[in-house]
């Protein structure tokens, strides 16, 4: 049985937060089960990652790497048959293609981390969704911060 909530409790990076710079906000750590199938042999779990990248989306932050290490350690012991990493952005870029590129790059960074650390015995699938499927209002700074995320979805075979 999967737990209803998982708490990744590593300390957030100590940064001076400003209300106008999302890159300076403390790391938000979220992990929650989105569904447990009624078929016991096919549970699914989603972990949402926010603020784990440098401001230019080129690298994982040190605290982001620590979070992924913790996820790898905990999820490695589960016999997952599929792991999918999906990147998302806010809708600030005026060109849809740029959002797709950025979201795919975020997913690729997480996938590469899992691969480099041998977290799973199978390839991790990646997908960039751009600004599709927002979880909050993109008209506000806090909404945009929530929409800039990566979801890691774990599944067991049927």
C-alpha positions in Angstrom: 0.0 0.0 0.0 1.2 3.5 -0.8 1.0 6.2 1.8 -1.5 9.0 1.3 1.2 11.7 1.8 4.9 11.6 1.5 6.9 14.3 3.2 10.4 15.1 1.8 11.7 17.0 4.8 15.1 18.2 3.7 15.8 21.8 4.6 15.2 24.5 2.0 18.1 26.5 0.7 18.8 29.5 2.9 18.2 32.4 0.5 17.1 36.0 0.9 13.6 36.0 -0.5 12.2 38.9 -2.4 8.6 39.2 -3.5 9.5 40.0 -7.1 12.1 37.3 -7.9 10.8 33.7 -8.0 14.3 32.3 -8.2 15.1 33.7 -4.8 12.1 32.1 -3.0 12.8 29.2 -0.7 12.5 25.8 -2.2 8.9 24.4 -2.1 8.8 20.7 -1.5 5.7 18.8 -2.4 4.9 15.2 -2.8 1.5 13.6 -2.9 -0.2 10.5 -4.1 -2.6 11.4 -6.9 -4.3 8.1 -7.2 -4.3 4.6 -6.0 -5.9 2.3 -8.6 -8.8 0.1 -7.5 -6.6 -2.7 -8.9 -4.1 -3.3 -6.2 -1.4 -4.3 -8.7 -1.5 -0.9 -10.5 -1.0 2.0 -8.1 0.2 5.4 -9.4 2.0 8.2 -7.5 2.8 11.7 -8.6 5.5 13.9 -7.0 5.4 17.6 -7.9 8.7 19.5 -7.9 9.0 23.3 -7.8 12.0 25.6 -7.6 14.6 22.9 -8.2 16.3 24.6 -11.1 18.6 27.6 -11.5 16.9 30.7 -12.7 18.0 30.0 -16.3 16.7 26.4 -16.1 20.2 25.1 -17.1 21.0 23.2 -13.9 19.5 21.7 -10.8 20.1 23.7 -7.7 22.0 22.0 -4.9 18.8 21.6 -2.9 17.1 20.3 -6.0 19.7 17.6 -6.4 19.3 16.7 -2.7 15.5 16.4 -3.2 16.0 14.1 -6.3 18.5 12.0 -4.3 16.0 11.5 -1.6 13.3 10.6 -4.1 15.6 8.2 -5.8 16.5 6.6 -2.5 12.9 6.1 -1.4 11.4 5.1 -4.8 14.2 2.8 -5.8 12.9 0.2 -3.4 9.5 0.1 -5.1 9.1 -2.1 -8.1 7.9 0.7 -10.4 7.5 -0.3 -14.0 7.2 3.2 -15.5 8.5 6.6 -14.5 7.5 9.6 -16.5 8.8 13.1 -15.9 6.7 16.0 -17.3 7.8 19.6 -17.3 5.5 22.6 -17.2 5.9 26.4 -17.4 3.8 29.5 -16.8 2.4 31.3 -19.9 4.7 34.3 -19.7 6.7 33.5 -22.9 5.0 34.9 -25.9 6.1 32.1 -28.1 4.4 28.7 -27.3 7.5 26.9 -28.7 9.8 28.5 -26.1 7.5 27.2 -23.3 7.6 23.7 -24.8 11.4 23.9 -25.1 11.8 25.1 -21.5 9.4 22.5 -20.0 11.1 19.7 -21.9 14.5 20.9 -20.7 13.3 20.8 -17.1 12.0 17.3 -17.5 15.2 16.2 -19.2 17.4 17.5 -16.3 15.4 15.5 -13.8 15.4 12.4 -16.1 19.2 12.7 -16.6 19.7 12.9 -12.9 17.8 9.7 -12.3 19.7 8.0 -15.2 23.1 9.2 -14.0 22.4 8.0 -10.4 21.0 4.6 -11.7 17.7 5.2 -9.8 15.7 2.9 -12.1 16.5 -0.1 -14.2 14.6 1.2 -17.2 14.5 4.4 -19.2 12.6 7.3 -17.7 10.1 8.9 -20.1 10.1 12.7 -20.5 7.6 15.1 -21.8 7.4 18.9 -22.1 3.9 20.4 -21.8 4.8 24.1 -21.9 2.0 26.2 -20.3 -0.7 23.5 -20.8 -2.5 22.2 -17.7 -1.9 25.2 -15.3 -2.7 24.5 -11.7 -3.0 28.2 -10.8 -3.8 31.6 -12.3 -0.9 32.8 -14.5 -2.0 36.4 -13.9 -0.3 36.4 -10.4 3.3 35.9 -9.4 2.3 33.1 -7.0 0.2 31.4 -9.6 3.1 31.5 -12.1 5.4 30.0 -9.5 3.0 27.1 -9.0 2.7 26.5 -12.7 6.5 26.3 -13.2 6.9 22.7 -12.1 8.0 19.2 -12.9 5.8 16.2 -12.2 7.3 12.8 -11.7 4.7 10.0 -12.1 5.4 6.5 -11.0 3.3 3.5 -12.2 3.3 -0.2 -11.7 2.4 -2.6 -14.5 -1.1 -3.9 -14.7 
